[in-house]
Amino acid sequence: MQLKRKIEQQINREEKFSSLDITYEEEHALAWYRMNAHPRPCLTRDLIDEAQVWFDQITKETPCDCKLKYMVMSSKVPGVFNLGGDLNLFIQLIREKDKETLLKYDIACIKAMYRIHRGLEKEITSIALVQGDALGGGFEGVLANEIIIAEKSSKMGLPDILFNLFPGAGAYSFLYRKVGSALAEEMVLSGKLYTAQELYDLGVVNILVEDGEGEQAVYNYIKKENRQRNGRLGFRKVKNLNNPVTLDELIDGAKIWAETAMNLEDKDLRMMERLVKRQSALLNH
């Protein structure tokens, strides 16, 4: 078995990320970025800001003296991919009626997801490896990727409607392009938590594997794409000509989301608080 040569480093050696673990594999022209946000595995502002710093570094420098072709979003937290938006922050800003700061947060998330969706404008294939729950904004982050690989025990969904809101970082836009408007609307408005198998059957997940086989599935996919990479990249460009997701579309949606959030009542915020408590209890179990 060929030994993989892994190079674990930050491109900027003075930058020590606290919410991301970066690993480069030169032989595969691959970078892993594993999320590890604190105190909860959600889309903290630190996580988003660190991702943007790393994306900037990739676009300005060439890691491992090779052209990066693949980037894989995954998690270091067992059983959890990402629990979504920072609900504690949402509750605070909504109660303070600070729409401006709430919108800035959402736009920061959107800009990071859009860069993933666009492969950092460098013909990088973005891959999400889901090994655990991906909820709300965490699921939106998954959907921003070109390829979604999920292990069978994973669950994904958009619970926002349960506290009288809707997902504000592109869920409908990404799902609409994948599965059409009717199913995208159902997934947004039902609040349902879907199994990886269900999402595979619906065409949302590209590759479904048994638990523990996710990382190998990434290498298998890379091997397959490498044999057809020229054709696949060309087709991807054509696909993006047909009703592409645009940054303006996502930001316009964020403005509506922030306005809608300001209309939430105390009972809705209490539902958010209960959700945070349930998630924290599961993590500490």
N, C-alpha and C positions, 0 to 999 in steps of 0.2 A: 504494500500500500504506500502510495506516494505521500511523503511527509509534507504537510502544508507549512509554508514559511509565513508565520504571522508577524506583523510589525505593529506593535501596540505603542502609539504615541499620539500626542496632539501635534498638528502641523505647526502651530505656534507653541513652542515648548514652555513659554511662560504662562500660557493659558491652562488653568486647571478647572475643568468642568466638574460641577458638583451634581448635575442632574442627567448627564449623558456619559456613557462609556463608549469610546470610539476604538474600533479595531480595524486595521487594514490587512488585507490578504493580497499581497502583490501578485501571486500566481493567478488569481482569478480577477484581478483589476476590480476588487470588491472592497467596499467599506460597510461595516456594521455600525449602526448607532442604536445603542440599547438605552431605553429610558429608565431613569431611576429618580423620579422627582420626590421631593420631601415637602411637608410631612405626609402627604398622601400621593399615590401615583396618579395624578391628574395633570391637566395642562396648566401648570403653574407658570407665572410670567418668567421665572428663572429658566424653566425648561425651554420655553419658546425663544427667549433671548439667546440662550446658549446654542440652540439649533441654528439660529440665524447667523451667529458668529462663525459656527462651523461651516455652514453653507458658503459664507463669504470666503472663508479660507480655501475651500475646495475650488471655487471659481477663480481664485487668484493664484493658487499654487497647485502643483501636481504631486499628490502624495505618493510615496514609495517609488518615485522616479518612473511611474507608469501612468498611462491614461486610465482614469477611473471610468469603468463602464457600468458598474452596478452599485446601488446603495440600498441597504436593508434596514428598515425600521423594525425594531423589536423591543422587548422589555426585559429588564433584569429582575422584575418582581414576580415570583412564582404565582401562577394562577391569575395574573392580572396583566393585560396589555396596557390599558389606560382607562381610567374611570371618567374621563371627559373634562368638561370645564371646571374651573375652580369655584365650586358652588359657595364656599364660605365667602369668597370675594364677591360673588354675585349678590349674596344676601346683604352684605355690608353696603355695597354701592347702591343697590336698589333702595334700601332703607334711607340712605343719605340723599337719594334722588340725584346721584352723580352720574348722569347719562354719559357725559363726555369721557370720563375715565373708563366706564364700562365699554363704550364703543371703541376706545383705543385698544383695550385688551382684546376685543374680538377681532379687530382689524389686524393686530399683531399675529394672532393665531392664523387668520386667513392668509396673510402674506407668506407665512412659513409653509402652510399647506399648498398654496399655489406654486411656490418654488419646487416643492416635491412633485406636484402634478406635472410641471413642465420639465422635470429632469434637470433642474438648475440651468436650463438653456444650454446644456452641454451633451445632449444625447446620452444621458445617464438613464439606465432603466431603474425606476424606483420600485422596490419590492417591500410589501408589508408581510412580516411573519407573525401571525397571531397565535399566541399560546396562552389563552386565558381570556378574561372578559374585556371587551372593548365597548365602552358605553358613550353615548352622546358625542362630545367632541373627540373622544378617543376613536370612535367608529368613523367619524368624519376624517380623522387623520389617516385611518386605514384606506378609506375610499379615495383619498387623494393620490394613492399609489397606482402605478400602471398594472402591477401584478399583485394579487392577494393570495397568500398561502396560509391556510388555517389548519390547525390540529383539531381533531374531532370533538374534543371536550370544550372547545372555545365557544363563547356566546357573544353575540353582538346585537346592539339595538340602540334606539333613540328614545329614551324615557322622558324627554323634555315636556311632552304634552301632559304628562301626569302631574306636573306642577304648573300647568296652564301657560306653557311657553312652547317654542318650537326650536329645533336645532339651528343655530345661527352662523355656522362656519362652513356652509356649502353642502350639507347633506343632500338636500333636494337636487341641487345642480349636478352633483356627481352621480347620484342614483338615477336621475332622469336620463343621463347619457348611457348608463349601463343597462337599465331595465325598463325604461319608458315611464311616462308620466303617471299612469294609473297606479302601478305598483310602487313607484317612488312616493306618491302621496299616501298610499296605505301604510307604508313603512314609517313615514314621518308622523302620521296622525294616530296610529294605533298604540304607540308606546311599547310595542311587543319586543320581547327579547328573543332573538332568533338563534337557533343552533347553527353551528358551522355547516352541518349537513343541509339544513334548510337553505342557507345562503348559497351554498354550492349548487343546489338544485334550481335556485332562482337565477343563477348566472352572476351573482355578486362576487362570490369567491371563485378564483380561477383554479386553484389546486387544493384538494382536500386530502389530508394524510392522517395516519394514526398518531396518537399522542407519542411524543418523543422522536418523531421522524421529521419534524419541521425543518431543522437545519439541513439535513441531508436533502430534503426537497428543494431547498434553495440552490444547492450545488447542482442538483439534477436539472433544474430549470436553466441555470446559467449555461450548462453544457449544451442543452438543447438550443437555447437562443444563439449561442456562439456559432452553431452550424448554419444558422439562418439569419444572422444579425443584420446583414445589409438589407435583405428583403423586409425584415420586421421593422427596422428603423424607417425605411421608406413608407411602409404601410401606415406606421404610427403618424407620420406627417400628414398623410392623406386623411386619416381618421380625424385628426385634429382640425382639418379644414372644414369638416362637416359639423356644424353646430358646436363649436369649441366652447369650453368653459373659459370665461374671461375674468380677469381680476375686477373689472368694473362691476360685473354681475354679482360677484361675491360680496364686494363692499356695499353695493346698493342693498343687498339682502341683510347685511350686518346693521345698516342704519335702521331698517324696519325692525330687526330683532331687538336692538337697544331701545327703541321707542316702545315696543311691545313689553319689554321687561319692566319698564317704568310703570306700567299699568297693573303689575301684579299686586295682589292683595296680601294681607298678612297671612291668611290661610294657605296661600300658595308658597309663601316663604317658609312657613312652618313645615310644609311638605318637603321642601328642599332640605331643611335641617334634619328631618327624619331620615331622608335618603343618605345624607352624609353620615349620620350616626350608624345606620345599618351597614354602610360600606366600611366604616372604621371598625365596627365590631367584627366583621368578617376578616378584615386584615389582621386583627389582633387575636383571632381565634387560634 
